[in-house]
């Protein structure tokens, strides 16, 4: 995953598809995040592009880790490696 924007109120990032879709086209993506608690919370589902910008309430200087899962007709993929961003 790559950071595309970070500010006091917005975090944006993009990602690439994995090496395999399991033989079925990707339908959409689910995005989760963790604010240094060790517990990931689903931020959104149904994302149809490979980028996302969120304006969740951010704490300046706080660390946020995002991860993505792809969904196809079989179900959700394994979770991506997390991308950690510090809110500006």
PDB file with one MODEL, atoms N, CA, C and O in Angstrom:
MODEL        1
ATOM      1  N   UNK A   1       0.851  -1.168   0.000  1.00  0.00           N
ATOM      2  CA  UNK A   1       0.000   0.000   0.000  1.00  0.00           C
ATOM      3  C   UNK A   1       0.894   1.228   0.000  1.00  0.00           C
ATOM      4  O   UNK A   1       2.024   1.196   0.486  1.00  0.00           O
ATOM      5  N   UNK A   2       0.367   2.304  -0.552  1.00  0.00           N
ATOM      6  CA  UNK A   2       1.102   3.557  -0.655  1.00  0.00           C
ATOM      7  C   UNK A   2       0.263   4.695  -0.091  1.00  0.00           C
ATOM      8  O   UNK A   2      -0.940   4.767  -0.340  1.00  0.00           O
ATOM      9  N   UNK A   3       0.892   5.577   0.665  1.00  0.00           N
ATOM     10  CA  UNK A   3       0.210   6.766   1.166  1.00  0.00           C
ATOM     11  C   UNK A   3       0.066   7.762   0.030  1.00  0.00           C
ATOM     12  O   UNK A   3       1.028   8.028  -0.691  1.00  0.00           O
ATOM     13  N   UNK A   4      -1.128   8.314  -0.136  1.00  0.00           N
ATOM     14  CA  UNK A   4      -1.340   9.319  -1.170  1.00  0.00           C
ATOM     15  C   UNK A   4      -1.557  10.705  -0.594  1.00  0.00           C
ATOM     16  O   UNK A   4      -1.231  11.702  -1.239  1.00  0.00           O
ATOM     17  N   UNK A   5      -2.109  10.784   0.622  1.00  0.00           N
ATOM     18  CA  UNK A   5      -2.319  12.083   1.259  1.00  0.00           C
ATOM     19  C   UNK A   5      -2.455  11.881   2.763  1.00  0.00           C
ATOM     20  O   UNK A   5      -3.030  10.889   3.211  1.00  0.00           O
ATOM     21  N   UNK A   6      -1.935  12.805   3.526  1.00  0.00           N
ATOM     22  CA  UNK A   6      -2.179  12.810   4.968  1.00  0.00           C
ATOM     23  C   UNK A   6      -2.186  14.259   5.434  1.00  0.00           C
ATOM     24  O   UNK A   6      -1.323  15.053   5.058  1.00  0.00           O
ATOM     25  N   UNK A   7      -3.165  14.585   6.251  1.00  0.00           N
ATOM     26  CA  UNK A   7      -3.278  15.931   6.806  1.00  0.00           C
ATOM     27  C   UNK A   7      -3.915  15.805   8.186  1.00  0.00           C
ATOM     28  O   UNK A   7      -4.060  14.698   8.705  1.00  0.00           O
ATOM     29  N   UNK A   8      -4.285  16.906   8.764  1.00  0.00           N
ATOM     30  CA  UNK A   8      -4.888  16.880  10.093  1.00  0.00           C
ATOM     31  C   UNK A   8      -6.261  16.224  10.090  1.00  0.00           C
ATOM     32  O   UNK A   8      -6.745  15.814  11.145  1.00  0.00           O
ATOM     33  N   UNK A   9      -6.899  16.117   8.929  1.00  0.00           N
ATOM     34  CA  UNK A   9      -8.252  15.558   8.907  1.00  0.00           C
ATOM     35  C   UNK A   9      -8.474  14.495   7.839  1.00  0.00           C
ATOM     36  O   UNK A   9      -9.567  13.934   7.762  1.00  0.00           O
ATOM     37  N   UNK A  10      -7.478  14.201   7.017  1.00  0.00           N
ATOM     38  CA  UNK A  10      -7.667  13.268   5.903  1.00  0.00           C
ATOM     39  C   UNK A  10      -6.466  12.340   5.766  1.00  0.00           C
ATOM     40  O   UNK A  10      -5.318  12.777   5.851  1.00  0.00           O
ATOM     41  N   UNK A  11      -6.741  11.064   5.554  1.00  0.00           N
ATOM     42  CA  UNK A  11      -5.709  10.094   5.214  1.00  0.00           C
ATOM     43  C   UNK A  11      -6.157   9.389   3.940  1.00  0.00           C
ATOM     44  O   UNK A  11      -7.291   8.919   3.850  1.00  0.00           O
ATOM     45  N   UNK A  12      -5.270   9.317   2.963  1.00  0.00           N
ATOM     46  CA  UNK A  12      -5.573   8.619   1.718  1.00  0.00           C
ATOM     47  C   UNK A  12      -4.466   7.646   1.381  1.00  0.00           C
ATOM     48  O   UNK A  12      -3.298   7.901   1.675  1.00  0.00           O
ATOM     49  N   UNK A  13      -4.824   6.534   0.768  1.00  0.00           N
ATOM     50  CA  UNK A  13      -3.826   5.538   0.385  1.00  0.00           C
ATOM     51  C   UNK A  13      -4.340   4.722  -0.792  1.00  0.00           C
ATOM     52  O   UNK A  13      -5.533   4.729  -1.098  1.00  0.00           O
ATOM     53  N   UNK A  14      -3.428   4.025  -1.443  1.00  0.00           N
ATOM     54  CA  UNK A  14      -3.777   3.171  -2.574  1.00  0.00           C
ATOM     55  C   UNK A  14      -3.049   1.845  -2.421  1.00  0.00           C
ATOM     56  O   UNK A  14      -2.144   1.724  -1.594  1.00  0.00           O
ATOM     57  N   UNK A  15      -3.436   0.852  -3.211  1.00  0.00           N
ATOM     58  CA  UNK A  15      -2.839  -0.475  -3.124  1.00  0.00           C
ATOM     59  C   UNK A  15      -2.904  -1.159  -4.478  1.00  0.00           C
ATOM     60  O   UNK A  15      -3.608  -0.721  -5.389  1.00  0.00           O
ATOM     61  N   UNK A  16      -2.152  -2.242  -4.583  1.00  0.00           N
ATOM     62  CA  UNK A  16      -2.157  -3.082  -5.778  1.00  0.00           C
ATOM     63  C   UNK A  16      -2.805  -4.405  -5.421  1.00  0.00           C
ATOM     64  O   UNK A  16      -2.827  -4.805  -4.257  1.00  0.00           O
ATOM     65  N   UNK A  17      -3.333  -5.084  -6.434  1.00  0.00           N
ATOM     66  CA  UNK A  17      -3.888  -6.410  -6.194  1.00  0.00           C
ATOM     67  C   UNK A  17      -2.769  -7.394  -5.909  1.00  0.00           C
ATOM     68  O   UNK A  17      -1.628  -7.181  -6.319  1.00  0.00           O
ATOM     69  N   UNK A  18      -3.089  -8.457  -5.215  1.00  0.00           N
ATOM     70  CA  UNK A  18      -2.128  -9.515  -4.938  1.00  0.00           C
ATOM     71  C   UNK A  18      -1.783 -10.279  -6.205  1.00  0.00           C
ATOM     72  O   UNK A  18      -2.267  -9.949  -7.287  1.00  0.00           O
ATOM     73  N   UNK A  19      -0.962 -11.279  -6.073  1.00  0.00           N
ATOM     74  CA  UNK A  19      -0.511 -12.055  -7.218  1.00  0.00           C
ATOM     75  C   UNK A  19      -1.596 -12.944  -7.799  1.00  0.00           C
ATOM     76  O   UNK A  19      -1.530 -13.302  -8.975  1.00  0.00           O
ATOM     77  N   UNK A  20      -2.595 -13.309  -7.004  1.00  0.00           N
ATOM     78  CA  UNK A  20      -3.638 -14.209  -7.478  1.00  0.00           C
ATOM     79  C   UNK A  20      -4.992 -13.777  -6.934  1.00  0.00           C
ATOM     80  O   UNK A  20      -5.096 -13.296  -5.806  1.00  0.00           O
ATOM     81  N   UNK A  21      -6.020 -13.953  -7.740  1.00  0.00           N
ATOM     82  CA  UNK A  21      -7.388 -13.668  -7.297  1.00  0.00           C
ATOM     83  C   UNK A  21      -8.106 -14.953  -6.891  1.00  0.00           C
ATOM     84  O   UNK A  21      -9.283 -14.925  -6.532  1.00  0.00           O
ATOM     85  N   UNK A  22      -7.404 -16.064  -6.949  1.00  0.00           N
ATOM     86  CA  UNK A  22      -8.026 -17.345  -6.621  1.00  0.00           C
ATOM     87  C   UNK A  22      -8.895 -17.868  -7.752  1.00  0.00           C
ATOM     88  O   UNK A  22      -9.707 -18.771  -7.551  1.00  0.00           O
ATOM     89  N   UNK A  23      -8.724 -17.297  -8.950  1.00  0.00           N
ATOM     90  CA  UNK A  23      -9.462 -17.768 -10.111  1.00  0.00           C
ATOM     91  C   UNK A  23     -10.798 -17.086 -10.345  1.00  0.00           C
ATOM     92  O   UNK A  23     -11.530 -17.458 -11.263  1.00  0.00           O
ATOM     93  N   UNK A  24     -11.124 -16.099  -9.536  1.00  0.00           N
ATOM     94  CA  UNK A  24     -12.392 -15.390  -9.678  1.00  0.00           C
ATOM     95  C   UNK A  24     -12.126 -13.890  -9.603  1.00  0.00           C
ATOM     96  O   UNK A  24     -11.324 -13.456  -8.776  1.00  0.00           O
ATOM     97  N   UNK A  25     -12.779 -13.088 -10.445  1.00  0.00           N
ATOM     98  CA  UNK A  25     -12.523 -11.634 -10.442  1.00  0.00           C
ATOM     99  C   UNK A  25     -12.849 -10.979  -9.092  1.00  0.00           C
ATOM    100  O   UNK A  25     -13.747 -11.416  -8.372  1.00  0.00           O
ATOM    101  N   UNK A  26     -12.105  -9.936  -8.775  1.00  0.00           N
ATOM    102  CA  UNK A  26     -12.360  -9.167  -7.559  1.00  0.00           C
ATOM    103  C   UNK A  26     -13.622  -8.337  -7.741  1.00  0.00           C
ATOM    104  O   UNK A  26     -13.809  -7.677  -8.764  1.00  0.00           O
ATOM    105  N   UNK A  27     -14.481  -8.383  -6.733  1.00  0.00           N
ATOM    106  CA  UNK A  27     -15.735  -7.622  -6.750  1.00  0.00           C
ATOM    107  C   UNK A  27     -15.519  -6.262  -6.096  1.00  0.00           C
ATOM    108  O   UNK A  27     -15.865  -5.229  -6.669  1.00  0.00           O
ATOM    109  N   UNK A  28     -14.944  -6.265  -4.894  1.00  0.00           N
ATOM    110  CA  UNK A  28     -14.712  -5.029  -4.159  1.00  0.00           C
ATOM    111  C   UNK A  28     -13.746  -5.295  -3.010  1.00  0.00           C
ATOM    112  O   UNK A  28     -13.191  -6.387  -2.891  1.00  0.00           O
ATOM    113  N   UNK A  29     -13.550  -4.278  -2.164  1.00  0.00           N
ATOM    114  CA  UNK A  29     -12.574  -4.346  -1.075  1.00  0.00           C
ATOM    115  C   UNK A  29     -13.205  -3.920   0.243  1.00  0.00           C
ATOM    116  O   UNK A  29     -14.150  -3.132   0.281  1.00  0.00           O
ATOM    117  N   UNK A  30     -12.651  -4.467   1.323  1.00  0.00           N
ATOM    118  CA  UNK A  30     -13.031  -4.057   2.681  1.00  0.00           C
ATOM    119  C   UNK A  30     -11.790  -3.432   3.315  1.00  0.00           C
ATOM    120  O   UNK A  30     -10.691  -3.974   3.200  1.00  0.00           O
ATOM    121  N   UNK A  31     -11.966  -2.292   3.982  1.00  0.00           N
ATOM    122  CA  UNK A  31     -10.860  -1.577   4.619  1.00  0.00           C
ATOM    123  C   UNK A  31     -11.105  -1.525   6.118  1.00  0.00           C
ATOM    124  O   UNK A  31     -12.195  -1.180   6.575  1.00  0.00           O
ATOM    125  N   UNK A  32     -10.068  -1.874   6.875  1.00  0.00           N
ATOM    126  CA  UNK A  32     -10.121  -1.845   8.337  1.00  0.00           C
ATOM    127  C   UNK A  32      -8.985  -0.972   8.852  1.00  0.00           C
ATOM    128  O   UNK A  32      -8.005  -0.732   8.147  1.00  0.00           O
ATOM    129  N   UNK A  33      -9.124  -0.502  10.083  1.00  0.00           N
ATOM    130  CA  UNK A  33      -8.036   0.280  10.676  1.00  0.00           C
ATOM    131  C   UNK A  33      -7.939   0.018  12.170  1.00  0.00           C
ATOM    132  O   UNK A  33      -8.880  -0.455  12.807  1.00  0.00           O
ATOM    133  N   UNK A  34      -6.766   0.341  12.704  1.00  0.00           N
ATOM    134  CA  UNK A  34      -6.470   0.197  14.122  1.00  0.00           C
ATOM    135  C   UNK A  34      -5.753   1.460  14.572  1.00  0.00           C
ATOM    136  O   UNK A  34      -4.842   1.937  13.895  1.00  0.00           O
ATOM    137  N   UNK A  35      -6.155   1.993  15.697  1.00  0.00           N
ATOM    138  CA  UNK A  35      -5.494   3.175  16.243  1.00  0.00           C
ATOM    139  C   UNK A  35      -4.667   2.766  17.460  1.00  0.00           C
ATOM    140  O   UNK A  35      -4.939   3.181  18.586  1.00  0.00           O
ATOM    141  N   UNK A  36      -3.648   1.941  17.202  1.00  0.00           N
ATOM    142  CA  UNK A  36      -2.689   1.501  18.224  1.00  0.00           C
ATOM    143  C   UNK A  36      -3.327   0.759  19.391  1.00  0.00           C
ATOM    144  O   UNK A  36      -2.813   0.805  20.509  1.00  0.00           O
ATOM    145  N   UNK A  37      -4.447   0.073  19.142  1.00  0.00           N
ATOM    146  CA  UNK A  37      -5.090  -0.710  20.201  1.00  0.00           C
ATOM    147  C   UNK A  37      -4.897  -2.206  19.989  1.00  0.00           C
ATOM    148  O   UNK A  37      -5.121  -2.997  20.905  1.00  0.00           O
ATOM    149  N   UNK A  38      -4.482  -2.599  18.784  1.00  0.00           N
ATOM    150  CA  UNK A  38      -4.364  -4.014  18.454  1.00  0.00           C
ATOM    151  C   UNK A  38      -5.664  -4.617  17.962  1.00  0.00           C
ATOM    152  O   UNK A  38      -5.725  -5.808  17.656  1.00  0.00           O
ATOM    153  N   UNK A  39      -6.712  -3.793  17.885  1.00  0.00           N
ATOM    154  CA  UNK A  39      -8.017  -4.263  17.424  1.00  0.00           C
ATOM    155  C   UNK A  39      -8.384  -3.516  16.147  1.00  0.00           C
ATOM    156  O   UNK A  39      -8.527  -2.293  16.149  1.00  0.00           O
ATOM    157  N   UNK A  40      -8.534  -4.267  15.058  1.00  0.00           N
ATOM    158  CA  UNK A  40      -8.930  -3.655  13.796  1.00  0.00           C
ATOM    159  C   UNK A  40     -10.439  -3.547  13.707  1.00  0.00           C
ATOM    160  O   UNK A  40     -11.163  -4.479  14.058  1.00  0.00           O
ATOM    161  N   UNK A  41     -10.907  -2.398  13.232  1.00  0.00           N
ATOM    162  CA  UNK A  41     -12.317  -2.103  13.077  1.00  0.00           C
ATOM    163  C   UNK A  41     -12.585  -1.876  11.596  1.00  0.00           C
ATOM    164  O   UNK A  41     -11.816  -1.189  10.924  1.00  0.00           O
ATOM    165  N   UNK A  42     -13.675  -2.451  11.081  1.00  0.00           N
ATOM    166  CA  UNK A  42     -14.018  -2.229   9.680  1.00  0.00           C
ATOM    167  C   UNK A  42     -14.384  -0.768   9.487  1.00  0.00           C
ATOM    168  O   UNK A  42     -15.270  -0.239  10.158  1.00  0.00           O
ATOM    169  N   UNK A  43     -13.691  -0.129   8.564  1.00  0.00           N
ATOM    170  CA  UNK A  43     -13.940   1.270   8.246  1.00  0.00           C
ATOM    171  C   UNK A  43     -15.007   1.373   7.164  1.00  0.00           C
ATOM    172  O   UNK A  43     -15.926   2.186   7.264  1.00  0.00           O
ATOM    173  N   UNK A  44     -14.879   0.535   6.117  1.00  0.00           N
ATOM    174  CA  UNK A  44     -15.846   0.551   5.032  1.00  0.00           C
ATOM    175  C   UNK A  44     -15.758  -0.737   4.228  1.00  0.00           C
ATOM    176  O   UNK A  44     -14.740  -1.430   4.256  1.00  0.00           O
ATOM    177  N   UNK A  45     -16.815  -1.048   3.522  1.00  0.00           N
ATOM    178  CA  UNK A  45     -16.855  -2.180   2.605  1.00  0.00           C
ATOM    179  C   UNK A  45     -17.387  -1.688   1.271  1.00  0.00           C
ATOM    180  O   UNK A  45     -17.895  -0.571   1.178  1.00  0.00           O
ATOM    181  N   UNK A  46     -17.274  -2.511   0.241  1.00  0.00           N
ATOM    182  CA  UNK A  46     -17.835  -2.156  -1.057  1.00  0.00           C
ATOM    183  C   UNK A  46     -17.004  -1.173  -1.859  1.00  0.00           C
ATOM    184  O   UNK A  46     -17.513  -0.580  -2.809  1.00  0.00           O
ATOM    185  N   UNK A  47     -15.742  -0.983  -1.505  1.00  0.00           N
ATOM    186  CA  UNK A  47     -14.868  -0.070  -2.250  1.00  0.00           C
ATOM    187  C   UNK A  47     -14.514  -0.734  -3.575  1.00  0.00           C
ATOM    188  O   UNK A  47     -14.008  -1.857  -3.584  1.00  0.00           O
ATOM    189  N   UNK A  48     -14.769  -0.066  -4.684  1.00  0.00           N
ATOM    190  CA  UNK A  48     -14.550  -0.675  -6.001  1.00  0.00           C
ATOM    191  C   UNK A  48     -13.320  -0.140  -6.723  1.00  0.00           C
ATOM    192  O   UNK A  48     -13.033  -0.553  -7.847  1.00  0.00           O
ATOM    193  N   UNK A  49     -12.597   0.767  -6.096  1.00  0.00           N
ATOM    194  CA  UNK A  49     -11.345   1.268  -6.665  1.00  0.00           C
ATOM    195  C   UNK A  49     -10.197   0.788  -5.785  1.00  0.00           C
ATOM    196  O   UNK A  49     -10.433   0.279  -4.689  1.00  0.00           O
ATOM    197  N   UNK A  50      -8.960   0.942  -6.248  1.00  0.00           N
ATOM    198  CA  UNK A  50      -7.810   0.528  -5.447  1.00  0.00           C
ATOM    199  C   UNK A  50      -7.179   1.720  -4.734  1.00  0.00           C
ATOM    200  O   UNK A  50      -5.958   1.811  -4.607  1.00  0.00           O
ATOM    201  N   UNK A  51      -8.023   2.618  -4.278  1.00  0.00           N
ATOM    202  CA  UNK A  51      -7.579   3.739  -3.454  1.00  0.00           C
ATOM    203  C   UNK A  51      -8.725   4.143  -2.546  1.00  0.00           C
ATOM    204  O   UNK A  51      -9.893   3.878  -2.831  1.00  0.00           O
ATOM    205  N   UNK A  52      -8.365   4.790  -1.447  1.00  0.00           N
ATOM    206  CA  UNK A  52      -9.387   5.206  -0.499  1.00  0.00           C
ATOM    207  C   UNK A  52      -8.890   6.416   0.267  1.00  0.00           C
ATOM    208  O   UNK A  52      -7.714   6.492   0.621  1.00  0.00           O
ATOM    209  N   UNK A  53      -9.774   7.355   0.521  1.00  0.00           N
ATOM    210  CA  UNK A  53      -9.482   8.522   1.338  1.00  0.00           C
ATOM    211  C   UNK A  53     -10.526   8.575   2.435  1.00  0.00           C
ATOM    212  O   UNK A  53     -11.724   8.487   2.167  1.00  0.00           O
ATOM    213  N   UNK A  54     -10.071   8.718   3.667  1.00  0.00           N
ATOM    214  CA  UNK A  54     -10.983   8.759   4.798  1.00  0.00           C
ATOM    215  C   UNK A  54     -10.837  10.066   5.557  1.00  0.00           C
ATOM    216  O   UNK A  54      -9.753  10.646   5.626  1.00  0.00           O
ATOM    217  N   UNK A  55     -11.919  10.508   6.112  1.00  0.00           N
ATOM    218  CA  UNK A  55     -11.884  11.702   6.959  1.00  0.00           C
ATOM    219  C   UNK A  55     -12.419  11.338   8.338  1.00  0.00           C
ATOM    220  O   UNK A  55     -13.160  12.109   8.948  1.00  0.00           O
ATOM    221  N   UNK A  56     -12.033  10.147   8.830  1.00  0.00           N
ATOM    222  CA  UNK A  56     -12.400   9.782  10.196  1.00  0.00           C
ATOM    223  C   UNK A  56     -11.805  10.822  11.136  1.00  0.00           C
ATOM    224  O   UNK A  56     -10.860  11.520  10.768  1.00  0.00           O
ATOM    225  N   UNK A  57     -12.334  10.930  12.315  1.00  0.00           N
ATOM    226  CA  UNK A  57     -11.797  11.883  13.279  1.00  0.00           C
ATOM    227  C   UNK A  57     -10.380  11.449  13.645  1.00  0.00           C
ATOM    228  O   UNK A  57     -10.175  10.381  14.222  1.00  0.00           O
ATOM    229  N   UNK A  58      -9.414  12.284  13.304  1.00  0.00           N
ATOM    230  CA  UNK A  58      -8.007  11.960  13.514  1.00  0.00           C
ATOM    231  C   UNK A  58      -7.443  12.738  14.694  1.00  0.00           C
ATOM    232  O   UNK A  58      -7.853  13.866  14.966  1.00  0.00           O
ATOM    233  N   UNK A  59      -6.511  12.124  15.378  1.00  0.00           N
ATOM    234  CA  UNK A  59      -5.777  12.782  16.443  1.00  0.00           C
ATOM    235  C   UNK A  59      -4.386  13.089  15.903  1.00  0.00           C
ATOM    236  O   UNK A  59      -3.651  12.179  15.519  1.00  0.00           O
ATOM    237  N   UNK A  60      -4.029  14.352  15.875  1.00  0.00           N
ATOM    238  CA  UNK A  60      -2.728  14.758  15.340  1.00  0.00           C
ATOM    239  C   UNK A  60      -1.617  14.021  16.082  1.00  0.00           C
ATOM    240  O   UNK A  60      -1.592  13.992  17.313  1.00  0.00           O
ATOM    241  N   UNK A  61      -0.705  13.429  15.326  1.00  0.00           N
ATOM    242  CA  UNK A  61       0.409  12.691  15.889  1.00  0.00           C
ATOM    243  C   UNK A  61       0.096  11.243  16.224  1.00  0.00           C
ATOM    244  O   UNK A  61       0.999  10.478  16.564  1.00  0.00           O
ATOM    245  N   UNK A  62      -1.190  10.852  16.131  1.00  0.00           N
ATOM    246  CA  UNK A  62      -1.570   9.468  16.424  1.00  0.00           C
ATOM    247  C   UNK A  62      -1.232   8.566  15.242  1.00  0.00           C
ATOM    248  O   UNK A  62      -1.203   9.006  14.092  1.00  0.00           O
ATOM    249  N   UNK A  63      -0.983   7.323  15.541  1.00  0.00           N
ATOM    250  CA  UNK A  63      -0.627   6.329  14.544  1.00  0.00           C
ATOM    251  C   UNK A  63      -1.866   5.512  14.167  1.00  0.00           C
ATOM    252  O   UNK A  63      -2.569   5.007  15.041  1.00  0.00           O
ATOM    253  N   UNK A  64      -2.129   5.386  12.872  1.00  0.00           N
ATOM    254  CA  UNK A  64      -3.254   4.612  12.352  1.00  0.00           C
ATOM    255  C   UNK A  64      -2.707   3.550  11.402  1.00  0.00           C
ATOM    256  O   UNK A  64      -1.902   3.859  10.523  1.00  0.00           O
ATOM    257  N   UNK A  65      -3.139   2.309  11.573  1.00  0.00           N
ATOM    258  CA  UNK A  65      -2.734   1.242  10.675  1.00  0.00           C
ATOM    259  C   UNK A  65      -3.951   0.785   9.889  1.00  0.00           C
ATOM    260  O   UNK A  65      -4.988   0.451  10.462  1.00  0.00           O
ATOM    261  N   UNK A  66      -3.812   0.775   8.578  1.00  0.00           N
ATOM    262  CA  UNK A  66      -4.894   0.376   7.680  1.00  0.00           C
ATOM    263  C   UNK A  66      -4.530  -0.934   6.995  1.00  0.00           C
ATOM    264  O   UNK A  66      -3.356  -1.207   6.742  1.00  0.00           O
ATOM    265  N   UNK A  67      -5.543  -1.742   6.697  1.00  0.00           N
ATOM    266  CA  UNK A  67      -5.333  -2.951   5.915  1.00  0.00           C
ATOM    267  C   UNK A  67      -6.535  -3.172   5.015  1.00  0.00           C
ATOM    268  O   UNK A  67      -7.629  -2.668   5.272  1.00  0.00           O
ATOM    269  N   UNK A  68      -6.310  -3.936   3.954  1.00  0.00           N
ATOM    270  CA  UNK A  68      -7.316  -4.130   2.907  1.00  0.00           C
ATOM    271  C   UNK A  68      -7.516  -5.624   2.667  1.00  0.00           C
ATOM    272  O   UNK A  68      -6.573  -6.411   2.747  1.00  0.00           O
ATOM    273  N   UNK A  69      -8.749  -5.996   2.375  1.00  0.00           N
ATOM    274  CA  UNK A  69      -9.077  -7.355   1.958  1.00  0.00           C
ATOM    275  C   UNK A  69      -9.883  -7.263   0.667  1.00  0.00           C
ATOM    276  O   UNK A  69     -10.796  -6.445   0.557  1.00  0.00           O
ATOM    277  N   UNK A  70      -9.546  -8.101  -0.304  1.00  0.00           N
ATOM    278  CA  UNK A  70     -10.294  -8.162  -1.557  1.00  0.00           C
ATOM    279  C   UNK A  70     -11.407  -9.199  -1.403  1.00  0.00           C
ATOM    280  O   UNK A  70     -11.260 -10.178  -0.671  1.00  0.00           O
ATOM    281  N   UNK A  71     -12.527  -8.970  -2.106  1.00  0.00           N
ATOM    282  CA  UNK A  71     -13.635  -9.930  -2.078  1.00  0.00           C
ATOM    283  C   UNK A  71     -13.934 -10.384  -3.495  1.00  0.00           C
ATOM    284  O   UNK A  71     -14.019  -9.570  -4.414  1.00  0.00           O
ATOM    285  N   UNK A  72     -14.093 -11.694  -3.665  1.00  0.00           N
ATOM    286  CA  UNK A  72     -14.572 -12.231  -4.929  1.00  0.00           C
ATOM    287  C   UNK A  72     -15.747 -13.161  -4.625  1.00  0.00           C
ATOM    288  O   UNK A  72     -16.264 -13.149  -3.508  1.00  0.00           O
ATOM    289  N   UNK A  73     -16.170 -13.955  -5.585  1.00  0.00           N
ATOM    290  CA  UNK A  73     -17.348 -14.804  -5.379  1.00  0.00           C
ATOM    291  C   UNK A  73     -17.135 -15.872  -4.303  1.00  0.00           C
ATOM    292  O   UNK A  73     -18.107 -16.432  -3.798  1.00  0.00           O
ATOM    293  N   UNK A  74     -15.898 -16.158  -3.950  1.00  0.00           N
ATOM    294  CA  UNK A  74     -15.580 -17.152  -2.927  1.00  0.00           C
ATOM    295  C   UNK A  74     -15.631 -16.532  -1.531  1.00  0.00           C
ATOM    296  O   UNK A  74     -15.943 -17.225  -0.563  1.00  0.00           O
ATOM    297  N   UNK A  75     -15.333 -15.256  -1.416  1.00  0.00           N
ATOM    298  CA  UNK A  75     -15.309 -14.569  -0.125  1.00  0.00           C
ATOM    299  C   UNK A  75     -14.151 -13.596  -0.059  1.00  0.00           C
ATOM    300  O   UNK A  75     -13.633 -13.164  -1.088  1.00  0.00           O
ATOM    301  N   UNK A  76     -13.744 -13.251   1.160  1.00  0.00           N
ATOM    302  CA  UNK A  76     -12.658 -12.289   1.355  1.00  0.00           C
ATOM    303  C   UNK A  76     -11.291 -12.960   1.332  1.00  0.00           C
ATOM    304  O   UNK A  76     -11.141 -14.114   1.735  1.00  0.00           O
ATOM    305  N   UNK A  77     -10.308 -12.222   0.856  1.00  0.00           N
ATOM    306  CA  UNK A  77      -8.921 -12.686   0.797  1.00  0.00           C
ATOM    307  C   UNK A  77      -8.293 -12.616   2.186  1.00  0.00           C
ATOM    308  O   UNK A  77      -8.911 -12.163   3.149  1.00  0.00           O
ATOM    309  N   UNK A  78      -7.060 -13.073   2.258  1.00  0.00           N
ATOM    310  CA  UNK A  78      -6.285 -12.830   3.475  1.00  0.00           C
ATOM    311  C   UNK A  78      -6.059 -11.323   3.560  1.00  0.00           C
ATOM    312  O   UNK A  78      -6.108 -10.619   2.552  1.00  0.00           O
ATOM    313  N   UNK A  79      -5.818 -10.853   4.742  1.00  0.00           N
ATOM    314  CA  UNK A  79      -5.626  -9.429   4.971  1.00  0.00           C
ATOM    315  C   UNK A  79      -4.265  -8.976   4.446  1.00  0.00           C
ATOM    316  O   UNK A  79      -3.270  -9.693   4.556  1.00  0.00           O
ATOM    317  N   UNK A  80      -4.240  -7.784   3.878  1.00  0.00           N
ATOM    318  CA  UNK A  80      -2.978  -7.214   3.382  1.00  0.00           C
ATOM    319  C   UNK A  80      -2.055  -6.892   4.548  1.00  0.00           C
ATOM    320  O   UNK A  80      -2.479  -6.855   5.703  1.00  0.00           O
ATOM    321  N   UNK A  81      -0.819  -6.668   4.236  1.00  0.00           N
ATOM    322  CA  UNK A  81       0.116  -6.125   5.213  1.00  0.00           C
ATOM    323  C   UNK A  81      -0.393  -4.737   5.589  1.00  0.00           C
ATOM    324  O   UNK A  81      -0.874  -4.003   4.725  1.00  0.00           O
ATOM    325  N   UNK A  82      -0.296  -4.375   6.842  1.00  0.00           N
ATOM    326  CA  UNK A  82      -0.800  -3.077   7.283  1.00  0.00           C
ATOM    327  C   UNK A  82       0.064  -1.913   6.817  1.00  0.00           C
ATOM    328  O   UNK A  82       1.278  -2.044   6.666  1.00  0.00           O
ATOM    329  N   UNK A  83      -0.573  -0.791   6.597  1.00  0.00           N
ATOM    330  CA  UNK A  83       0.108   0.458   6.283  1.00  0.00           C
ATOM    331  C   UNK A  83      -0.113   1.389   7.463  1.00  0.00           C
ATOM    332  O   UNK A  83      -1.253   1.739   7.769  1.00  0.00           O
ATOM    333  N   UNK A  84       0.954   1.792   8.127  1.00  0.00           N
ATOM    334  CA  UNK A  84       0.845   2.669   9.284  1.00  0.00           C
ATOM    335  C   UNK A  84       1.132   4.100   8.873  1.00  0.00           C
ATOM    336  O   UNK A  84       2.146   4.396   8.240  1.00  0.00           O
ATOM    337  N   UNK A  85       0.213   4.982   9.249  1.00  0.00           N
ATOM    338  CA  UNK A  85       0.312   6.402   8.911  1.00  0.00           C
ATOM    339  C   UNK A  85       0.154   7.205  10.197  1.00  0.00           C
ATOM    340  O   UNK A  85      -0.698   6.900  11.032  1.00  0.00           O
ATOM    341  N   UNK A  86       0.980   8.228  10.346  1.00  0.00           N
ATOM    342  CA  UNK A  86       0.844   9.132  11.486  1.00  0.00           C
ATOM    343  C   UNK A  86       0.110  10.378  11.007  1.00  0.00           C
ATOM    344  O   UNK A  86       0.547  11.035  10.062  1.00  0.00           O
ATOM    345  N   UNK A  87      -0.995  10.703  11.651  1.00  0.00           N
ATOM    346  CA  UNK A  87      -1.790  11.858  11.249  1.00  0.00           C
ATOM    347  C   UNK A  87      -0.969  13.136  11.403  1.00  0.00           C
ATOM    348  O   UNK A  87      -0.346  13.366  12.440  1.00  0.00           O
ATOM    349  N   UNK A  88      -0.978  13.960  10.362  1.00  0.00           N
ATOM    350  CA  UNK A  88      -0.207  15.201  10.360  1.00  0.00           C
ATOM    351  C   UNK A  88      -0.792  16.217  11.306  1.00  0.00           C
ATOM    352  O   UNK A  88      -0.265  17.323  11.428  1.00  0.00           O
TER     353      UNK A  88
ENDMDL
END
